Amino acid sequence: MKSVPHHPFTVFAAGFLVLLFSSLLFFWLRFLCELSLLERMPSEARAIKVQPSGLMPPELEEDPNVAHPSFVLAILYRNPERQLGFINSLTTRFPVGPRSKVYFIESDKEYMCFDKASGQIVYQHFERQTMPDNSPIPRLFQFYIGPEGISEIPNQILGRFVEPMIDQSQLFHKEGILHELLLYDKSLQCFFRIDFDQKTVAKDSDLSKKSPAHKPIQIGLLLKNPASCQIKWNSPVAGDSRTNTWPVILTSPNLDAGPYLLVLDASGRIDLLDKQTLEFAGTAGHLPAPETYFGTIPSVRPRDLLGYRVQPLVLNKFYSEDGRMLEMTSGDLANPEPLASRVERDYLGLFAASVSRNGTAMALAIFDSEGKQIKTEYTRLPQSEGRYTSYLQSSRAALWKSPWAPVSTIGKYLAENLHPPILSLASYFTASAIEAGAGHRTLFLLPNSFVAMIGLDGGGSRLERFASALWCMTPSILLAVWLASRIGKDATLVGLSRKARRCWIAGTLAFGLPAFITYKLTRPKVALVTCANCGKPRRPDMDKCHLCNSPWHVPELTAPDWRVLDGDSPLGDQDIRGSGCRIPEDQAIRKDQPGGPGQP
């Protein structure tokens, strides 16, 4: 008899299915724990308030009539399903989404989109025109825009855009006709300014030759995952009582940087681009790094953050023809002074808020007009200790300080340790290469696990961080060792070869519980019998015992004749059946003889 080995393809296929379904189960366990932690996060650890903001001119902040100085408030939203990026990932290709080719759409007759087939931007809108009889009629205009020009009909001489990204801050508060549009093409590596009134397209020189260190990924409205955080700025407030107050200057939404265009680099740096010359005018700041559970990361890239929001601050001064200042406002020019003949827009600085990978921490940084970082604050939970107040990192407060948070934290930790050890270790090395939002939707790699957070920590040496990661994986490693020892004993019992046993043990040490389940599903299904030589269970489908290597002792298939011995036999009452001894004919009685068994 020969053993029929299991085909390797069957084992690998079963292992992959077990790994897939177990990863799905572990994913939902981790996800529910993360939702619970974000939902129960203390409200005090969700907001950052800086007062005064530090960007307003001293004559406005220090005015005797000012009751309250300006302040900026950053809020970490309580929308866990949105905050983790799931909704943002689903809607990213919807019209007006971050990766959509439709930039804005108000009706079937008024829209702007990028036609990938022609490589040109299509802009269609209505404009009122006055007829000779002074009656206004609406007229439909449609423009085709390429790198080389703008036309009312599609034309190949306009050139082709490849990967254009536009300044969407101009579209958020678009009122009436769009007069100007700024964009950057990643493949062409050029900035473009489109003038719809003059029907011209201006562009700068090749950015790769002029500024090779610049790698823009977003321009104008710098925003990622809008449901993650919000920034609110309030101007100084004057008044004679708590109820009778009014703002010192009128404020409108701050989306525009005045004479400059905000450009976000892949490294997290924020640059200023002059809108007229299309040349870089300096550095405006950078995205701040939030505090994590294991410390603060020195610097972050946009892909390392679950969300961010950048809000510039511009001071608008309206002057009359004789040079007299009529009014001063902040923000966009939504409602300009009608009597003003000249407007000056001064860029004062910006506010930048960043949300950590797991959504439990946020940092707010304030930069002045020169790009100098003047203030940085982090989300923290105030704790009263007698007459003193201490502040705990919000990432730690979210895991331990809210009701039932320790249960969710321990559940998340155990679910991560049920994951295959080799994949947890791979997450330690590859966490920085996975985008923060996508990390919440991965099955096999866990870039937001405790082990991966240790790898992302900037403190300590590499050896210390790796040792800490192994210590964090102790339950997973111990479980894998215990399961591997059980498989080794069972594989020896069922008679697997030494090579097969080593492969199963190595696979179980690497993949843990999924490998153990795979072994139980694919192990040989045989009923063991007792070996006549060693007395231990052996497989009946093998020629020799897999333990003592002895062959089978099988008697002949022909049934032997009956032998009955008389009482005077030298063997007495001893049963000699199967002993291999031959009985003399004179001492044997056949069944068919008279007096034999069954005969009268």
PyMOL commands that set and color helices and strands:
alter all, ss='L'
color gray80, all
select helices_A, chain A and resi 8-39+43-45+58-61+80-83+86-90+156-158+169-172+207-210+302-304+394-400+405-418+421-433+436-439+450-456+462-472+474-494+498-511+513-522+585-587
alter helices_A, ss='H'
color red, helices_A
select strands_A, chain A and resi 47-50+66-68+71-76+102-107+110-115+120-130+136-146+149-151+164-166+180-185+190-195+200-203+216-219+223-224+229-234+237-239+245-247+250-251+260-265+269-274+280-286+291-292+295-296+307-319+325-330+342-355+362-368+373-378+380-385+388-393+529-530+537-538
alter strands_A, ss='S'
color yellow, strands_A
deselect
rebuild
show_as cartoon
